[in-house]
Amino acid sequence: MTNMGGQEMKTKRKLDALLALSDQPDENHNKKSRLLQENIANSSKSFENKTKKVAELLKSGGAPNSRKFDKSKKNKNGSITDKNKKISEGAVSSQKKSPKIELKGHGKAALLSNLKEARIPLQVADLQSLLAFSLLGNMAPYRPFRFCELERPGSISTVLCVVLEGVGVDHFDQLEDAGDGEVEGGADFPWIRSNLDLAEVVSPASYEGDIPQELGLVQASKHMLFNLVPKYGSMEAVKKHLETKRTVKTTYSVAPQTTSDTQKDERLGKKLELILNVDQMRQEGFILPVSGKENKYEDFVNTKDKYKEVSEDSPLIAVDCEFCRTKNGQELAYICLITEKLEVLYKSYVQPSDPVLDYQTIYSGVTKEHLRGVTTSLSDVQAAVRQLLPSDCILVGHSLNSDLKVMQMMHPYVMDTSVMYNLSGHRRHKSKLRELSSIFLRKEIQAEETGTEFGHCPEEDAIATMELALLKLNKGLAFGDARFAQNGSQDYSAQLGIEEKKVVEEIASITLTSLAKRGKKSLCVVVSKSLEESYNKIPSFVFEAKLFQTGEYYKSVIAKTKRSMTRHNMIISHCDLTSCAKLSTAADTICSQLYDSLPKNCLFVVIFAGSKDSNAAAAIKISKS
């Protein structure tokens, strides 16, 4: 027997003991163990082989007390039974939860299952926001919350967007009108109707736009534009440099008042009905003066030492704050208080306690020059507020909890316009103050730029907030709140007391392909040869795509799309069916074949492009196999 060192002998004994405990249910196990021991005795090379063998045993479940941990049953030939294999596979798959998508508010209102006159069509921009969010997650500039909710976008393996020219909502509405029978030309779309929930979408052709622009160009956010100003010198130069697209924007205005509206329920317009209760304040993130509060809030102070009981005669005071970022997070930099008469009660810049890391000018409007020489501190503001506020006043704000946090103050009586006005019907999806002001007050605030000025003005915002609160008191509790919509009705606009209008405008944009590239995602585009010219009008979109291909006929487009499914994060497949004799068959074949070719957990979006005289239709679905 070959002599071994002390360390090798010790390791050998441990390995022998491990093999003895492995308790393999194989009848050749003892033979294997003896062979291993003989190999170890023969050479140091065999010693290494035994180490590898033990590692394999451990990996396969043959570890000490393996019976206790490995409950998979084996049949006579040693393979795991199908039943246990399925259990094992199910356990693995459950570790990675599948994505989930659900239509909300406007999404449900657009479904073709609704009456034509009751539908509120979506915009292609809504679908674009879903595509971007599913591809980029939190890096996406916009979210699809207006019409749907997508859970776990990171679990989506591939995004496939299919666009079919030559088909529109009228093709499907004709089928509904005809009942279960086929319409002229046999356009019955059996697979599509059986597997997809279709929604109406405004066709870009109706406002001289097109699908390539609507999908390929993403509206540049205010933050994106602001970050490009140093590079190009001015906002005007930035917008000239960027691509522009012609799109339709939904705008709202207060509906004309009817005779019945003038006789409102007096109970609904009372201040006490609009004050948040303790549970609501807790849900909205307000800091409450309760025992056991976190240490980080121990420096918060009450707005008064003692409070009077609130009543309908209690005064309203609107507050708005702008923030800067320091090492401690968000700190107060600018504050304004407004009375019910829309007069300034208090306004001041505030010097943060620590050096400013980011003035957040794009949002706050505050610059380094604004704070130069300012000596007002947070404690000065707190003292002024405590002195000025009546002991029974009601503070009004938009997301007021954020303002009070940077003020490091607590107040018991609050109204919040982000709560009392709700256009989505969901508590977590709040409308911006700028949007509410435009809709209900017909006032544009927080303009993108005024000369070289950017960001918000706390006086302007506080006035808008106060006006919204006063309007709510005048109109009643249900005004501007989709949560009060009658059950079963999708006509949200009428019930909100607003009118919906469409406005066509040119907007500065960046390409979806550039966003994908920035997020290190691969985007492939496959289009019919007849549509290539439309995409060439956006050269940067084509250039920045990972792959851009054309097909002479729709079948070649589908074949190239299938080959790209496992190679790219997103594929846009655009087929021209305008000259197709068997439209229903072609559309059905394309949708069914591409959907059936998708791996599990892929997002499938199909858009039927419509025409100048017919709206588009669309559907979204997560692949299951």
N, C-alpha and C positions, 0 to 999 in steps of 0.2 A: 504494500500500500504506500502510495506517495505521501511523504511527510508534508504537513500543512502548518502554517504559522498559527499562533494563538488566536489572532483575530478571525482567521478563516475557520478555525475549529469552532469558535464560539458562534459564528454565523451559521455554520453547518448544523449545529445542534438546534438553533432557532428555526432553521428551515425544516429540519426533520420533524420538530414538534408541530410546526404549522401544517405540514402535510398530514400528519397524524390526526389533526383536529378538523381537517377540511371536510371529512365525512361525505365524500362524493358518492352518489347513488349509482356509480358505474361499477360493474362487476370486475372490470380490468384495473380498478383503482389501485389495488395492492401491488399488482404486477408493475404498474407505472411507477409506483413509489420505490420498489426495489431497484428498478432500472435507473431511476434518478440517483439513488444512493450509490450504486456501482459506478455511475458516471462521475459522481463527485469524488469518489475515491481514486479514480484513475488519473485525473489531470485537473489542473487549475482551469483549463478551458471548459471542461465539463462542469466545473463549479459555477462558471458564468451561465452556462446553459440552464442549470437548475434554478438560478436566480430568475431567469427569464420565465421558466415554467411556472414558478410560484406567482410571479406577477400576472401571468395569464390566468392562473387559477383564481387569484383575487379579483381580477377584472370580470371573470365569468360568474362570480358569485360563490366560488369554492373557498370562502374565507372561514375562519373559526366561527362556529355556531351558525353556519350558513343555513341550516334548517330553520333557525329562528327568524332569519331575515329574508330568505328566498323561498317564497311560498308557491312559485311557479311549478306546476306539476309537469312531469315528463312522461311520455309514453314509453313503450318497450324499447324503441330504437334510440331513446335519449333526447328526442326533440320536444319542444314545448308544445302543448296542445293548443289548438286554434282558439279555444275559449280564453285561455290565460294569455295568449298572444294578443287578443283583442283588448283585454283588460290592461295589459302593459302598454299597448299603443294608445289607449284612451287616456291613461295616466300621463303619458308624455304630451299628448295634444292638449290636455287641459291646462298644462303649465303655460301655454301660449294662448291667451284668449283671442278669439276672433274679433275683427272689427264689426261694428254695428252702426247702421244708419237708419234714421227715422225722420219722416217728414214732420215739419212743424208749421204752425200758422199759415204763412203765405204759400208754403208747399202744398198743404192740404187744400187750400183755396183754389189752386191752379189745376187740380186733378180733373181729368175728363169725365170722371164719374159724377161731377157736379153739373147742374144745368148750365148751359152755355152763358146765359145772362148773369149767372151768379159767380162765374169764374173770375179770378184775378190772375192774369198770366204772369209768369216769371220772366226775368230777363236772362239773356245768355250770360250776362255778367254774374248772375247767381250761380250758374253751372261752372263758370270759370273759377269762382272763388272756392267751390267744392274741389275742383281738380287741383288747384294750387295747394289747398290745405291738405288734401290727401297725399300729395307728393312731398310737400315741404314741412308739414306739421306746423309748429309754432313759428317757423321762419317765414311762413306765408304772410303777405301784407294784409290779406283780408280773410275773414272767416265766413262760412256759409250759414251762419246762425239765423239769417233772415227767413230761410225756408227749410232748413233741415239741421239735424244734429248728428255729427259723426263722432262716434266713440272709438278710441284706440286707433287713430290714423297710422300710427307706427307699425301696426300689425298688417297693413295692406301690403301685399307682395308686389303687385303691378297695377297700374292704372291704365285702362283702355277706354278711349273716347272715340266712338264711331259716329261719323256725321254722314247723313244720307241726303243728297240733293235730289229734288224731284218729289219728295213726300212731305206733307204738311198735316196740320191738325184737321183740315177739311176731309182728308181721306178717312180718318177715324170717326169723325162726327157723322159722316155719311153712313158708316156701318151701324152706328147707334140708332140713326133715324130709320134704317132699313130693318132693324131687328137682327135676328140670327141669320137671315139669308144673305147671300152675296150681293154686292152691288155690281154695277156695270163693269165689265172687264175682270171680274173675279177678284177684286181687290179686298180680300178678306183678312189678310195678315194673320193666319191662325197662330203661329208661334208667338208673335209679338203680343197679340191680344191675350193669350193664355198665360204668358210668363212675365209681362211687364205692366206696371201701373203708370200709365201715361199722364203727363201734365202739359198744359198749354204754355207756350213760351212766345214772347213777342219776336216776330221774325225780323232779323236785321235788314232784310231787303225792304221792309216797309218804311225805313227811314234812310234808305240809300247806303246802308252799311252792308257788311258781309261777315260770314262765319270766320274766315281766317283772321280778320282784324279783331273780332269780338273774343275769340279764343286765344289768339297769339299775342295780343297787346293787353297788358295789365295796367290799369290806372295807377299812375305814380302817386304814392302817398305823400302827405305833407312832409313827413320826416325825410323821405327819399329826396324830394326837391330841395329841401333846406341843406342837406349834406352835399349837394352838388353845386351850391352857390359859390363856395371858395374856388372851385375848379373853373367855373365859367364866368364868374365875376358878378352876375346878377341873376335874379329869378327869371327875367325876360330871356336872357341868354340860355338859361337851362332849358326852358320850355321850347326854344327854337331848336336846340340840339336834339331833344327827345323826339321819338315817334309820336304822332297824334292819331287818334281814332275817332270816328264819328259814332256816337252811341246815344242811346235814349236814356234819360234819367227820369225816375219817378219823383214828382214833387207833390206836395200837399198844401191845401189851404183850408181855412175854417169854412165849413159849409154855411150857406145862408140860413139865417134863423127863421124857423117857421112859427106860426101862431102858437102851436102847442108848446114850443120850446120856451116861450116867455113865461109860462106857468110852471115853474120848477118846484120840486119838492123842497120846502124850506129846510127840512131836516138834513138834506144831503149837503147843503152848502155851508154848514157850520164848521168853525175852526176846530172844535173838539173832535169832529169826525175825521179830520185830516192829520191830527197829531199822532205820531207813532207811539204805540204802547211799548212796554218794556220788552216783550218778546220780539216785536218787530225791530226795535233798536238793537237787540242782541243779534238778530239775523242779519242786519245790515252792517254789522261791525262797529257799532258805537261802543265807546269805552264807558262803562257804568261804574258808579261809586259803590261797589259792593265789597264785602270783606273777602280777603284771599285773592285779590287781584294781583296780576303779575308785577314783579319788581320793576319792570321797564316802564310801568305806568305810575309808579309811586310819586313822581313829580307832577302829575296832573293836578290841576286845581279846579274847583267849582267856579262857575261864572258869578255866583253870589254866595254869601255865607248863609243866608236864609232866603227862602222863596215864598211868594204868595201863591195861593191856589189859582190855577189858570182858569180863564173863563172866555166867553165869546167877546168880551171887551178887551182882552189882553192884546197888546200891540204886537205886530209882526216886525221883525228885524231880519233882513237878508244879509248873509255873509258869504264872501268868496275870498279864497286865498290862492296865491301862487307859490310854488316851491322851488328850491334849489337843492342839489344833492351834495352832501358832505360825507365825511367818514362815518357819521352817525345815521346816514340815510337821508330821508327827505326832511328839510328844515324850512320854516316859514321865511319868505322873502318879500311878500307884498300882500296887504290885506285891505279890504274895504267893507264897511257896514252901510247898509241902505235902509231908510225908513219906508213906511207904507206910502208916503208922499213922493217916493223916488228921489229923496234928497240924501246926500252923503252925510252920514253920522260920524264916520271915522274912516280915514284912509292914510296908510303909511307904508313906506318901504321898511324892511326889517333886516338888520345885520345878523346873519347866522352866527352861532356860537363858535363854529369851527370853519376853517378855510373851505371855500367853495370848490368842489371838484368838477361840477357841471352845472352851469346856470340854467340848462334846459330851456334856452331862449325860445326854441320852436314852439314850446307849449306855454311857458311862463311869461314870455315877453320881457323877462328880466335880463339885463346885461351887466357886465362888470362895471360899466360907467354908472348905471343906476344906483348901485350900492356903494360907490366910492364916496366916502365922507359920511355915510349914514351911521348914526350912533344909536338909533332906536333898537332895543333888544327885545327878545321874546318876553321877558318879565315886564318890560314897559308896556307892551301890547296887552298882556294879561291884566295889568293894573288899569289900563284905560277901558278895556272891555268890562271889567268888574264895576267900574264906576259909571259907565254909560248905560248899561243894560238895566231896564226895569226888572224888578224881582219876579214879575209874572209874564215876562215877554216870551214870545214864541220865535225861536230861531228858524229861519228858512234858508235852505241851501240845496244845491244839486250834488248828490253824493256827499252830503254834509258831514258824514263820519270822517272823511279824509281831511276836511278843513279843520274840524275840531281836534284831530290827532296832531296836526302840525302846530296848532295853537296850544296843544297840551292842556285842553280844558274840557270840562264836562258840563252838560246842561240838560235839564229834565224834560223840557218842552220843545219838540222839534217837528218841523215839516220837511219833507224831502221830495223835491220835484221829480227826481229819478224814480221814486216809488209811486207818487200820485199820478204820474203820466206813464202809461205803459202801452206801447204800440205793438208789441209782439205777443202779449198774452202770457208771458213767462217771466217770473220774478227775476231771474238771473240775467236776462237779456235786456239791458237798459238802453234807452235812447240817449244820445248826446244832447247836451244843452243847446248846442248850435242847431240841431235838427228840430228840437221842440220849439225853439224861438222862430225858426223859419216857417214851421207849419202853423202854429197857433197864434203867434204874434205878428207874423209877416215881417219879421225883422231879421236881417242878416248880421250875425255877430261872428267874432273870431275869424275875420277875413284872412285869407291866405297871406296877403301882404298889403301893407300900406306904406309905400315908399320902401324904406329899409327896415320897417318894423314888422316883427313876427310875434306870434303867440297870442295869448289871451290878455284881456284887461279886466282886473277884478271888479272895477266899477261897472263896466258894461255887463259883465256876467251876473253880478249881484242884482242889477236893475232887471235884467231879463228873468232871473229867478223869481224876484218879487212879483213881476207882472204875471208870470205863469201861475203863481200861488193865488193872486187876486182873481185871475180869470177862472181858476178852478172853483174858488168860493162862489163866484157869480153863476157858473154854469152847473155846478152840482158834482157829486162824488163820481158818477159814472162817466163824466166828460173826459175824453182823452185816455180812457183805460179799457183796453181790449179784454181784460178779465171780466168785465161786466157784459160782454157780448152775449146775446141770447143763444141758448143751446141749439146746436144744429145749423146755425146760420154762418155762412162764410163771408157775408158782406161787412167786413170789419170796418172799412172806411166810413160807411154811413153811420154805424153805431158809435164810432169814435167822434162823430161830429165834424168830420173833415171830408174834403173832396180830393180825389186822386187825379193828377194830370201827368202827361208825358211831355218831356221837353228834350229836343235833340240838341246835342252840343258836341264840340270838339274838345277832347281832353288829352293832356300830356300823359304819355304811357311809356312803359318799359316792356321788353319782350318776356314772355313766359319762358322761353328757352334760356335767356340770360339769368333768370331767377333759378332755373333748374341747375345751370352751370355753377352758379354761386353756391348752391346747396349741395354740390357734388352729386347731382342726380343726372341720369341719362334719359334724354327725351328724343324719341324717334317719330318722324312724320312720314306717312305714306299716303299719297293722294293720287287721284285720277289725273291722267295727263292733261285733260281739258281744264283742270282747276289749277294747274301749276302757275299760270300767270297771276292769279289772285294772290298766291303766296309770295311770288317774286316782287310784289309791291311792298313787301316788308322784308327787305334784304337781310337785315340784322337777325330777324327771326329764323330765316333759312340758314344763315351762316352759323349761328350759334347752336343749332340743333345737332345732336350727336350723329344723327343719320337722317337724310332727306331723300326719299325715293318716290318715283312715280310709276304708275301702271297704266297700260293702254286701255285695259278693260277692268271692270270691277272685280272680276275673278282673279286677275293678277295682283290687284291691290290687296285682296283678302289673303292670297297666298303669301305675299311679302309681310303682311301684318302678322300672320301666324308664326313665321320664322323669327319675328322680332320679339315675341312675347316674353321669352325667358332671358333676353339679352338687355332689356331696357326697363327703367323704372316707370316710364309713361310712353304710351303710343297713341298718337292721333291718327286715325284712319278715316280718310275723307273720300267718299265714293260719289261719283256723278251718275245718277240714275234717271236724269231728265229725258234721255232718249230710249229708255228701257221699255220694251214692249210688254213684258210681264213684270210690272212694278211690284205687285204684292209678293210674287214668288221670289224675286231678287232680294227685296228688303228682308223678307222672312229668312231666306237662306243665309244672307250676310249676318244677321243678328244671331241666329241659332248656331251657326258654325263657329263664329268667333266666341260667343259666350261658352259653348261647350268645349272650346279649346283652352279656356283659361284655367290656370292652376287655382287651388283653393285660396280664398281670402283676397281676391282681386276686386277692384272697383270697376264696374262696367257702367259706362255712361253712353247712352245713344241719343243723338239729336237728329230729328227729322226737320230739315232746314226751313221748310215752308217757302213762301214767295212774297212778292210785293202785296198781293191781295189775300194771302192766306197765312195765318200765324203758323209758327213752328210747334213741334211737340217734342217731348223728351222723357226719358225714364232713367232711373238709377237703380243699381242692384249690386249686391255683394255675391261673388261666386262661391258656391258651397263645395265644389269638388273639382 
